[in-house]
Amino acid sequence: MTRLSVEMLAADTVEPITSAGHAQLGIAVLAGIAVIVLLITKFKLHAFLSLTLGTLVLGAIAGAPLDKAIASFTTGLGTTVAGVGVLIALGAILGKMLADSGGADQIVDTILAKAGGRSMPWAMVLIASVIGLPLFFEVGVVLLIPVVLMVAKRGNYSLMRIGIPALAGLSVMHGLVPPHPGPLVAIDAVGADLGVTLALGVLVAIPTVIIAGPLFSRYAARWVDVPAPDRMIPQRASEEADELGKRKLPGFGPTLITILLPVVLMLSKALVDIVIDDPANTVQRVFDVIGSPMIALLAAVLLGIFTLLRPAGFGKERVSPLVEKGLAPIAGILLIVGAGGGFKQTLIDTGVGQMVLDISEDWSIPALLLAWLIAVAIRLATGSATVATVSAAGLVAPLAADMSTTHAALLVLAIGAGSLFFSHVNDAGFWLVKEYFGLNVGQTIKTWSVMETIISVVAGGVVLLLSLII
């Protein structure tokens, strides 16, 4: 799949649908992105519609026939949804199972029971990182906020000392580690290997989350010394289970195994591919199947029925409604991701990808740094990490054609790191954190925005460092 994606990408750039020069293509890209930014920020139009209209503007200014521009957009949309749509859906189902069964609470409570004092910020990072693997960022925030408020109040901790590590763990997972939508889209766009990207993503995430979480939280707590807001803490899934008389929650061990199963399977496939490197080998073929993202996530979902739902008292009749509720919130995400894929394909088909390749060679800008900078620029303009990821991936995808497997994975991580840079007032996450923690705009910038910037810079730096080593 990876090699085929790269070959198809290279083939797509051979005969662009327009003969426009670099100057015209450059203007087309800037105009297309400007339209997307303006529609999202000024007119508050949904990102799906903004990306669609921005793509049409890009094609028109680039001089592409309208029918061919539309064909490029729809082809890219269909290919992207086909590539990552099932994975996003399975990840959403697993996250819903984890939240509703009380399995997430079990992880949180078990780790907090063994932590205290100075180790509490580190415990919060661990909790957020584990919980953040299968959950979308917003879901993770909603799930962990009650825990953060409760720990801060009962332990008399500064809210920032506890909250920043939790937010850092969730944000790093969201931006760097599949199966989150952003990394999945970038992997699909540049033709990277998912297992290798996952392994390197975890490697980059460890120092990043330590610096942006427990270490930075010391300074954040001094800059913004606020107590946990005196508000009613939302009810947790475990408390709802207690009220229903279903006190038996999923065990810590089975819950952890369920969460980590897809990670283990995908990493095992990547390791076997490196060690054996023989497509005809039976062992490698088996791991290629069980370690494929769809099978790995599907296995975790099926296992979760028995390790998460059954112990929580979910009968057969409750499984289907839970799956439906888990899928409902991702409709918008799938449309944004799909439209981003359409925008990416139009960039490639109009010859913009080749233009970026030519410019990077003329300016001698390292591909990883260029990817990071492009993602940063789009993130600052749109406020959306997902839009920044899909747009940047489309622009720099041709750079991956001649890259090794590891460097293609690092290109994905560079894009993901750039997409997290300086969240501010045009980012929904900014307001989510502000309202939950009871901060004003200035306090949110000093804490959340600075933390996101640290994550972006540190992760980008680690990626560049790894590119010199591997």
C-alpha positions as CSV (number, residue, x, y, z in Angstrom):
1,M,0.0,0.0,0.0
2,T,2.8,2.4,0.9
3,R,4.8,1.8,-2.2
4,L,1.7,1.9,-4.4
5,S,0.6,5.2,-2.9
6,V,4.0,6.7,-3.7
7,E,4.0,5.4,-7.2
8,M,0.5,6.7,-7.8
9,L,1.5,10.0,-6.4
10,A,4.5,10.2,-8.7
11,A,2.3,9.2,-11.7
12,D,-0.2,11.9,-10.8
13,T,2.5,14.6,-11.1
14,V,3.7,13.6,-14.6
15,E,0.8,15.2,-16.5
16,P,-0.7,18.1,-14.6
17,I,-4.2,19.3,-15.6
18,T,-2.8,22.8,-16.3
19,S,0.3,24.2,-17.9
20,A,0.5,27.2,-15.6
21,G,4.0,28.4,-14.5
22,H,5.4,28.6,-11.0
23,A,4.2,32.2,-10.5
24,Q,0.6,31.5,-11.4
25,L,0.6,28.3,-9.4
26,G,2.0,30.1,-6.4
27,I,-0.7,32.8,-6.7
28,A,-3.3,30.0,-7.0
29,V,-2.1,28.3,-3.8
30,L,-2.1,31.5,-1.8
31,A,-5.5,32.4,-3.1
32,G,-6.9,29.0,-2.4
33,I,-5.6,28.9,1.2
34,A,-6.6,32.6,1.7
35,V,-10.2,31.7,0.8
36,I,-10.2,28.7,3.2
37,V,-8.8,30.9,6.0
38,L,-11.2,33.7,5.3
39,L,-14.3,31.5,5.2
40,I,-13.3,29.6,8.3
41,T,-12.3,32.6,10.4
42,K,-14.3,35.5,9.1
43,F,-17.5,33.9,7.9
44,K,-17.4,30.9,10.3
45,L,-18.2,28.5,7.5
46,H,-17.7,24.8,8.2
47,A,-14.2,23.6,7.3
48,F,-15.7,21.1,4.8
49,L,-17.4,23.8,2.7
50,S,-14.4,26.1,3.1
51,L,-12.0,23.4,1.8
52,T,-14.4,22.6,-1.1
53,L,-14.7,26.3,-2.2
54,G,-11.0,26.9,-1.7
55,T,-10.2,24.0,-3.9
56,L,-12.3,25.4,-6.7
57,V,-10.6,28.7,-6.4
58,L,-7.2,27.0,-6.5
59,G,-8.2,25.2,-9.7
60,A,-9.7,28.2,-11.4
61,I,-6.7,30.5,-10.8
62,A,-4.3,27.8,-11.7
63,G,-6.0,27.6,-15.1
64,A,-7.4,24.1,-14.8
65,P,-10.6,23.2,-16.6
66,L,-13.5,23.2,-14.1
67,D,-14.5,19.6,-14.9
68,K,-11.0,18.4,-14.3
69,A,-10.6,20.3,-11.1
70,I,-13.9,18.8,-9.8
71,A,-12.7,15.4,-10.9
72,S,-9.4,15.9,-9.0
73,F,-11.3,17.0,-5.9
74,T,-13.8,14.1,-5.9
75,T,-11.1,11.6,-6.6
76,G,-9.0,12.8,-3.7
77,L,-12.0,12.9,-1.4
78,G,-13.0,9.4,-2.2
79,T,-9.4,8.0,-1.9
80,T,-8.8,9.7,1.4
81,V,-12.1,8.6,3.0
82,A,-11.4,5.0,1.7
83,G,-8.0,5.1,3.2
84,V,-8.6,6.5,6.6
85,G,-12.4,6.6,7.1
86,V,-12.7,3.1,8.5
87,L,-9.8,3.7,10.8
88,I,-11.3,6.9,12.2
89,A,-14.6,5.1,12.6
90,L,-13.1,2.2,14.5
91,G,-11.1,4.6,16.7
92,A,-14.2,6.5,17.5
93,I,-16.1,3.3,18.5
94,L,-13.2,2.2,20.7
95,G,-13.1,5.6,22.4
96,K,-16.8,5.5,23.0
97,M,-16.6,2.0,24.5
98,L,-13.7,3.1,26.8
99,A,-15.6,6.2,28.0
100,D,-19.1,4.7,28.5
101,S,-18.0,1.5,30.1
102,G,-16.0,3.2,32.8
103,G,-12.8,1.7,31.5
104,A,-11.2,5.1,31.2
105,D,-12.1,5.8,34.8
106,Q,-10.5,2.6,35.9
107,I,-7.2,3.6,34.3
108,V,-7.4,7.0,35.9
109,D,-8.3,5.8,39.3
110,T,-5.7,3.0,39.4
111,I,-2.9,5.3,38.5
112,L,-4.0,8.1,40.8
113,A,-4.2,5.6,43.7
114,K,-0.5,5.0,43.3
115,A,0.6,8.6,42.8
116,G,0.9,11.6,45.0
117,G,2.9,14.6,45.9
118,R,5.5,15.5,43.3
119,S,4.7,12.5,41.2
120,M,1.1,13.7,40.5
121,P,2.0,15.8,37.3
122,W,3.8,12.8,35.9
123,A,0.8,10.6,36.7
124,M,-1.4,13.0,34.8
125,V,0.8,12.8,31.8
126,L,0.7,9.0,31.9
127,I,-3.0,9.0,32.3
128,A,-3.6,11.4,29.4
129,S,-1.2,9.6,27.1
130,V,-2.8,6.2,27.7
131,I,-6.3,7.6,27.5
132,G,-5.4,9.8,24.5
133,L,-4.3,6.9,22.3
134,P,-7.8,5.9,21.1
135,L,-9.7,9.1,22.0
136,F,-10.1,12.3,20.0
137,F,-8.7,15.3,21.7
138,E,-12.0,17.0,22.6
139,V,-13.4,13.7,24.0
140,G,-10.2,13.2,26.1
141,V,-10.5,16.8,27.5
142,V,-14.1,16.2,28.5
143,L,-13.2,12.9,30.1
144,L,-10.2,14.1,32.0
145,I,-11.4,17.5,33.2
146,P,-13.4,16.1,36.1
147,V,-10.3,14.2,37.2
148,V,-8.1,17.3,36.9
149,L,-10.5,19.5,38.9
150,M,-11.0,16.8,41.5
151,V,-7.2,16.1,42.0
152,A,-6.4,19.8,42.1
153,K,-9.1,20.5,44.8
154,R,-8.6,17.4,47.0
155,G,-4.8,17.6,46.8
156,N,-4.6,21.4,47.1
157,Y,-2.6,21.5,43.8
158,S,-2.3,24.5,41.5
159,L,-4.7,23.8,38.6
160,M,-2.0,24.5,36.0
161,R,0.4,22.1,37.7
162,I,-2.1,19.3,37.2
163,G,-4.0,20.5,34.1
164,I,-1.0,21.3,31.8
165,P,0.5,17.8,31.9
166,A,-2.9,16.3,31.1
167,L,-3.5,18.6,28.2
168,A,0.1,18.0,26.9
169,G,-0.4,14.2,26.9
170,L,-3.7,14.5,25.0
171,S,-2.4,17.1,22.5
172,V,0.8,15.2,21.7
173,M,-1.1,12.0,21.0
174,H,-3.6,14.0,18.9
175,G,-0.9,15.5,16.7
176,L,1.7,12.8,16.4
177,V,0.4,9.4,17.0
178,P,-2.0,7.4,14.8
179,P,-4.9,6.4,14.8
180,H,-5.8,10.1,15.3
181,P,-7.2,11.6,12.1
182,G,-4.4,14.1,11.4
183,P,-1.5,11.6,11.4
184,L,-3.6,9.1,9.4
185,V,-4.3,11.7,6.7
186,A,-0.7,12.7,6.5
187,I,0.4,9.0,6.3
188,D,-2.1,8.4,3.5
189,A,-1.0,11.6,1.6
190,V,2.7,11.0,1.6
191,G,2.6,7.2,1.4
192,A,4.3,6.6,4.7
193,D,4.3,3.3,6.6
194,L,1.9,3.4,9.5
195,G,3.8,1.1,11.8
196,V,7.1,2.9,11.4
197,T,5.3,6.3,11.8
198,L,3.6,5.0,15.0
199,A,6.9,3.8,16.5
200,L,8.7,7.0,15.6
201,G,5.7,9.1,16.8
202,V,5.9,7.5,20.2
203,L,9.6,8.1,20.3
204,V,9.2,11.7,19.5
205,A,6.2,12.0,21.9
206,I,8.1,10.9,25.0
207,P,10.6,13.9,25.3
208,T,8.0,16.3,23.9
209,V,5.3,15.5,26.5
210,I,7.9,15.5,29.3
211,I,9.1,19.0,28.4
212,A,5.7,20.5,27.6
213,G,3.9,18.7,30.4
214,P,5.4,18.3,33.9
215,L,8.4,20.6,33.3
216,F,6.6,23.5,31.7
217,S,3.7,23.2,34.2
218,R,6.1,24.4,36.9
219,Y,6.4,27.8,35.1
220,A,2.7,27.8,34.0
221,A,1.6,27.4,37.6
222,R,3.7,30.5,38.6
223,W,2.5,32.6,35.7
224,V,-1.1,31.7,36.2
225,D,-1.8,30.7,39.8
226,V,-5.4,29.9,39.8
227,P,-7.3,27.4,41.9
228,A,-9.7,24.8,40.4
229,P,-12.9,26.7,39.5
230,D,-15.7,26.2,42.0
231,R,-18.1,24.5,39.7
232,M,-20.0,21.3,39.7
233,I,-17.8,18.4,38.5
234,P,-19.5,16.5,35.7
235,Q,-20.6,13.0,36.5
236,R,-18.3,10.3,35.4
237,A,-19.2,7.0,33.7
238,S,-18.2,5.0,36.8
239,E,-20.6,7.0,39.0
240,E,-23.4,6.5,36.6
241,A,-22.7,2.7,36.7
242,D,-22.8,2.8,40.5
243,E,-26.2,4.5,40.4
244,L,-27.5,1.8,38.1
245,G,-26.3,-0.8,40.5
246,K,-23.6,-2.0,38.1
247,R,-20.6,-1.6,40.4
248,K,-18.4,-4.0,38.6
249,L,-16.3,-2.0,36.1
250,P,-13.8,-3.3,33.6
251,G,-10.5,-4.4,35.2
252,F,-7.4,-2.3,34.9
253,G,-5.4,-5.0,33.2
254,P,-8.0,-6.0,30.5
255,T,-8.7,-2.3,29.8
256,L,-5.0,-1.5,29.3
257,I,-4.6,-4.6,27.1
258,T,-7.6,-3.4,25.0
259,I,-6.2,0.1,24.5
260,L,-2.7,-1.1,23.7
261,L,-3.6,-4.0,21.4
262,P,-3.7,-2.1,18.1
263,V,-0.5,-0.4,19.0
264,V,1.2,-3.7,19.8
265,L,-0.1,-5.3,16.6
266,M,1.0,-2.4,14.3
267,L,4.4,-2.1,15.9
268,S,4.9,-5.9,15.6
269,K,4.2,-5.7,11.9
270,A,6.7,-2.9,11.5
271,L,9.3,-4.9,13.4
272,V,8.7,-8.1,11.5
273,D,8.9,-6.2,8.2
274,I,12.3,-4.9,9.2
275,V,13.7,-8.2,10.5
276,I,12.5,-10.5,7.8
277,D,12.0,-8.2,4.8
278,D,10.6,-11.0,2.6
279,P,7.1,-10.5,1.3
280,A,6.8,-14.3,0.5
281,N,7.6,-15.3,4.0
282,T,4.6,-16.8,5.8
283,V,5.3,-15.1,9.1
284,Q,5.6,-11.7,7.5
285,R,2.4,-12.3,5.6
286,V,0.6,-13.2,8.8
287,F,1.8,-10.0,10.5
288,D,1.0,-7.9,7.5
289,V,-2.6,-8.9,8.0
290,I,-3.0,-8.8,11.8
291,G,-0.8,-5.7,12.0
292,S,-2.7,-3.8,9.3
293,P,-4.4,-0.7,10.9
294,M,-8.0,-1.8,10.1
295,I,-7.5,-5.4,11.5
296,A,-5.6,-4.1,14.5
297,L,-8.3,-1.6,15.4
298,L,-11.1,-4.0,14.6
299,A,-9.5,-6.6,16.9
300,A,-9.4,-4.0,19.7
301,V,-13.1,-3.1,19.2
302,L,-14.2,-6.8,19.2
303,L,-12.0,-7.4,22.3
304,G,-13.5,-4.4,24.0
305,I,-17.0,-5.9,23.8
306,F,-15.8,-8.6,26.2
307,T,-13.3,-6.7,28.3
308,L,-15.1,-3.4,28.6
309,L,-18.8,-3.6,27.8
310,R,-19.7,-7.0,29.3
311,P,-18.1,-6.3,32.8
312,A,-19.9,-2.9,32.8
313,G,-23.3,-4.7,32.3
314,F,-23.8,-3.9,28.7
315,G,-26.0,-6.5,27.2
316,K,-26.2,-7.4,23.5
317,E,-29.0,-4.9,23.0
318,R,-26.9,-2.0,24.1
319,V,-23.9,-2.6,21.9
320,S,-25.4,-1.4,18.7
321,P,-26.8,1.9,20.1
322,L,-23.3,2.6,21.6
323,V,-21.7,2.1,18.3
324,E,-24.1,4.5,16.7
325,K,-23.5,7.1,19.3
326,G,-19.7,6.7,18.8
327,L,-20.0,7.1,15.0
328,A,-22.3,10.2,15.0
329,P,-19.8,12.8,16.2
330,I,-17.2,11.9,13.5
331,A,-19.4,12.7,10.5
332,G,-18.0,16.2,10.4
333,I,-14.4,15.0,10.9
334,L,-14.7,12.5,8.0
335,L,-16.1,15.3,5.7
336,I,-13.2,17.6,6.7
337,V,-10.7,14.9,6.2
338,G,-12.2,13.9,2.9
339,A,-12.3,17.5,1.6
340,G,-8.7,17.9,2.8
341,G,-7.9,14.9,0.6
342,G,-9.6,16.5,-2.3
343,F,-7.7,19.7,-1.8
344,K,-4.5,17.7,-1.6
345,Q,-5.2,15.9,-4.9
346,T,-6.0,19.1,-6.7
347,L,-2.7,20.5,-5.5
348,I,-0.9,17.5,-6.9
349,D,-2.9,17.4,-10.2
350,T,-2.3,21.1,-11.0
351,G,1.4,20.7,-10.5
352,V,1.7,22.5,-7.2
353,G,3.4,19.5,-5.6
354,Q,6.1,19.5,-8.3
355,M,6.5,23.3,-7.8
356,V,7.1,22.8,-4.1
357,L,9.7,20.1,-5.0
358,D,11.5,22.5,-7.4
359,I,11.4,25.4,-4.9
360,S,12.8,23.2,-2.0
361,E,15.7,22.2,-4.3
362,D,16.4,25.8,-5.4
363,W,16.2,27.2,-1.9
364,S,18.0,24.2,-0.2
365,I,15.3,24.0,2.5
366,P,15.3,20.6,4.2
367,A,12.1,18.9,3.4
368,L,11.2,18.3,7.0
369,L,11.7,21.9,8.0
370,L,9.7,23.0,4.9
371,A,6.8,20.7,5.9
372,W,6.9,22.0,9.5
373,L,6.9,25.7,8.4
374,I,4.0,25.2,6.0
375,A,1.9,23.4,8.7
376,V,2.7,26.2,11.2
377,A,1.6,28.9,8.7
378,I,-1.8,27.2,8.0
379,R,-2.3,26.4,11.7
380,L,-1.8,30.0,12.7
381,A,-4.2,31.2,9.9
382,T,-7.0,28.6,10.3
383,G,-6.7,27.5,13.9
384,S,-7.4,23.9,12.8
385,A,-4.7,21.3,13.3
386,T,-6.6,19.0,11.0
387,V,-6.8,21.6,8.2
388,A,-3.1,22.4,8.7
389,T,-2.2,18.8,8.5
390,V,-4.2,17.9,5.4
391,S,-3.1,21.0,3.5
392,A,0.5,20.8,4.4
393,A,0.6,17.1,3.5
394,G,-0.8,17.8,0.1
395,L,1.8,20.5,-0.6
396,V,4.8,18.4,0.5
397,A,3.7,15.0,-0.6
398,P,5.9,14.8,-3.7
399,L,8.9,15.3,-1.5
400,A,8.3,11.8,0.0
401,A,8.7,10.0,-3.4
402,D,12.4,9.5,-3.0
403,M,12.5,9.3,0.8
404,S,13.3,6.2,2.8
405,T,10.6,4.6,4.9
406,T,11.9,6.3,8.1
407,H,12.2,9.7,6.5
408,A,8.7,9.5,5.0
409,A,7.5,8.8,8.5
410,L,9.5,11.7,9.9
411,L,7.9,13.9,7.2
412,V,4.5,13.0,8.6
413,L,5.6,13.8,12.1
414,A,7.1,17.2,11.0
415,I,3.7,18.1,9.6
416,G,1.9,16.9,12.8
417,A,4.3,19.0,14.9
418,G,3.8,22.1,12.9
419,S,0.0,21.7,13.0
420,L,0.0,22.2,16.8
421,F,1.9,25.5,16.8
422,F,0.5,28.3,19.0
423,S,-3.2,27.6,19.4
424,H,-5.0,31.0,19.8
425,V,-8.5,32.6,19.5
426,N,-9.3,31.0,16.1
427,D,-9.0,27.5,17.6
428,A,-11.9,25.7,19.2
429,G,-9.5,23.9,21.5
430,F,-8.4,27.3,22.9
431,W,-11.9,28.2,24.0
432,L,-12.6,24.6,25.3
433,V,-9.6,24.9,27.7
434,K,-10.4,28.5,28.7
435,E,-14.0,27.7,29.7
436,Y,-13.3,24.4,31.5
437,F,-10.4,25.9,33.5
438,G,-12.2,29.2,34.2
439,L,-9.4,31.3,32.6
440,N,-9.4,34.6,30.9
441,V,-7.9,35.0,27.4
442,G,-4.5,36.3,28.6
443,Q,-4.2,33.4,31.1
444,T,-5.1,30.9,28.4
445,I,-2.4,32.2,26.1
446,K,0.2,32.1,28.9
447,T,-0.6,28.5,29.6
448,W,-2.4,26.6,26.8
449,S,-1.0,28.5,23.8
450,V,2.6,28.5,25.1
451,M,2.3,24.8,25.9
452,E,1.1,24.0,22.3
453,T,4.0,26.1,20.9
454,I,6.5,24.1,23.1
455,I,5.1,20.9,21.8
456,S,5.4,22.0,18.2
457,V,9.0,23.3,18.5
458,V,10.3,20.4,20.6
459,A,8.6,17.8,18.5
460,G,9.9,19.5,15.3
461,G,13.4,19.7,16.8
462,V,13.4,16.0,17.8
463,V,12.2,15.0,14.3
464,L,15.0,17.0,12.7
465,L,17.5,15.4,15.1
466,L,16.2,11.9,14.3
467,S,16.6,12.6,10.5
468,L,20.3,13.1,11.1
469,I,20.6,9.8,12.9
470,I,18.4,7.3,11.1
